[in-house]
Amino acid sequence: VPLDTEEMSTIVLPISEFKPYFRGKPVPDNGPLDTTNITSFGLQIYGGVYSPLKQKGVSALELETITATK
């Protein structure tokens, strides 16, 4: 997604490809994610405390809509 535009984009993230994480780290040896019991989700921006990449400055993530479908 280009960063030099204010135009919104549609991005599809297949839940079937999600992997279990806890506090930003993968949950090892947990098997496939049980998508039948998902009751909530969170967003974490990459480059956090566990990443060697550290960036400073203002950032923003603008979401217009989040939709879950089967």
KAJO-V852342 format. One record per backbone hydrogen bond with DSSP energy under -1.0 kcal/mol. NH is the residue of the N-H (numbers start at 1). CO is the residue of the C=O. E is the energy in kcal/mol with one decimal. If there is no record, write none. Layout:
nh = <NH/NH>
co = <CO/CO>
e = <E/E>
This chain:
nh = <17/18/22/25/27/35/37/51>
co = <14/15/25/22/20/33/34/48>
e = <-2.0/-1.7/-3.0/-1.4/-2.4/-1.2/-1.1/-1.4>
